[in-house]
Amino acid sequence: MKLLGAILIILASTWAGIEWSRTVSERSRQLRQLKAALQSLEAEIVYGITPLSMACGHICRQVGHPVSWFFDSFRKKLDAGHSTAYEAWIESMDEVWKYTAFKQEEKEIMKQLGATIGQQDREHEQKQLKLALIHLEREEHEARNNQTKYERMFKSLGVLGGILLVILLI
């Protein structure tokens, strides 16, 4: 019975370590998706001269979750006739943010971008999108550094923490 309990403790702590490491790797994956989505948005707005709502609809089909959820929510709010694009942007961020692995830095970058989306001419929006992409590139670089630094450590801590707990309990 003690052996079964020890095995369950080690398995549970290993699973917790794997989940912690997954959140570290998930942030860099989602940042890549967000960058791809913003690059697509730039192409749709600047070169395709596509309305913002339609551009967001196209982006939803190109990127994975949870980034596509944000653009889908934003598109729906624009189609519903929200008072401003900025309000729709912020409300969409508030709805979807809890499902992402993003940090406060990415939220601030997206808020700054949202302040200009749909309110300026194409040239100015392109500049703002490029600026947001530069900031997101910096955040992605940091996320990749953290991933290489901490991912294996979290997995190891999960296993070793479980073993330590079993030793202390026995």
N, C-alpha and C positions, 0 to 999 in steps of 0.2 A: 504494500500500500504506500509506504514511504517512497519507494522507487517510482511509482506511478505519479505521485505528487511532484517529485523532483523533476521528472521528465516534463510534466505539464508546466511547471514554473519556467524551466529553461526554454521550452517551446514558446510560451507566451512572451517572455522577455526578448527572445530572438525575433519574434514577429514584430514587437514594438520597435526594435532597432531597425528592422527592415523598413517599417513605415516611416520612421524618422528620416532614414536615408532617402526614401522615395520622395519626400517633400523637398529635399534639397535638390534632387535631380529634376523634379517637376517644375521648379521655378525657371531653370534655364530652358527647358523645353517650351514652356508657355511664353517666355520672352521671345524665343525664336518665332513662335506662331504670331505673336503680337506684332513683331517687326514685319513679318511677311504680310500681315493684314494691312498694316499702315502703308507699306510699299504698294500694295494693290489699290488701296484707297487713293494714294497719290496718282497712280497711273489712271485710275477711273476718272478722277476729278480733272486732272490737268490735261491728259492726252485724249481720253475718251469723252470728255465733256459730258459725263453722266451725272444726272441729279444725285444728290447725296443719299436719298432713300434707296434708289436703285443700286447705287454703288455698294451700299451696305448689304443689300440682298445678295449681290454677287459674291461679296467677301464671305458671307455666312457659309456658302457652299464650298469655299476654297480652304478654309482653315478648320482645325479641330476644336473640340470643346476644351475649356470654357470660353475661349476667345470668341468663337462663333456665337455663343449665347449673348455676349455683350453687343455685337453688331446687329444681331437679330432683334434684341430688345430695343436698341436705338432706332432701327428701321421702323419697328412697329409704332414707337412713340412719335416718330416723324410723320408716319402715315395717318396717325390718329389726330394730328394737328396740334401738337404741343405748342405752347406759346413761343418758345425759342429752341433752337437746336442745342444751345448750351444746357438748358434745363433738362432736355431729353437725354443729353449725354451724361449729365451728372446722375440723374435718376437711374439710368441704365447701369452706370458704374456701381451705384449703391446696391442695386439688385444682384449683380453678378459677382461683385468683388469677393464675397465670402466663399465662393466656389473656386477661387483661384489660389495660386501659390505666391502671388505677387505681394510685395512689401509696400510700405508707405511711399517709398521713393517713386515707384512706378505709378502709384495713384496720383502723386503730385504732377508727374510728367503728363499723365493723361488729362488731368484737370486743366493744366495750362493749354494743352492742345484743344480741348473741348471749348475753351473760351473763344477760340478763333474759328472753329469749324463752322462752315455754313454762313459766316458773317463777313468774310473778306473776299476779295477777288482771287482768281485762281493762282496768280503769282504769289500772293501773300500766304495763301493756304499751303502752297508747295513749300515755301520757306519754313513755315511752322511744322509741317510734316517732316521735313528733313532735319530740323532741330530736334524734334521728338525722337526721330530715329537715331540720331547721334547720342542722345541721352540714354536711350534704351540699349544701344550698343555697349555703352559703358557699364550699365547695370548687368547686361548679359555676361560681359567679361568678368565682373565681380562674382556673379552667380556661378559661372564655370569654375572660377578659382575656389569658391566655397565648396562646390561639388567635389572637386578632386581632393580638397583638404578634409572634408567632413563626412563624405558618404561612407567610406570604408570604416571610419572611426565609429559612426553610429551603429553600423551593423555589428562591429566587434564589441561595442559597449553593451549592446542588447544581449549577446551571448554571454559575455563575461559577467554582466550584472546578474543574469539568471543563475549562473554557476555560483557566484558569491552569495546570493540569497539562499540557494540550496545549502551551501556550506554553513551559513549562519543558522539556518533552521534545523540542521541535523545535529 
